[in-house]
């Protein structure tokens, strides 16, 4: 009978191994199934991204409008561009960003 008991123990151990392997496989497949995307969630995410991009564009337009309203002295733009060897557009933009304050603009450019 000893031989018969050994075969039963082996079947029980094999059965436990198969159960563990089955559980491990279920965990793997459950993980993959959880990661599948829901189309409505994708659409919501895309709409959110589009809304965010539109908000960024509107903020940039408002900033450009604000900067274009700043009064600057064109002679100061020339001086900054020539002395610091910059493009006039860069000098003008920096001067506008510093609300027409040439000293602040130059300090910023020299940093």
Number of C-alpha atoms within 10 A of each C-alpha: 5 6 7 8 10 11 11 11 11 11 12 12 12 12 12 12 12 12 12 12 12 12 12 12 12 12 12 11 11 11 11 10 10 8 8 8 9 8 9 9 10 11 11 11 12 12 12 12 12 12 12 12 12 12 12 12 12 12 12 12 12 12 13 14 11 12 18 13 11 13 12 18 13 12 9 17 23 16 15 24 18 13 9 13 10 16 13 16 11 14 24 23 18 22 28 23 18 18 16 20 16 21 13 15 20 18 9 12 15 8 5
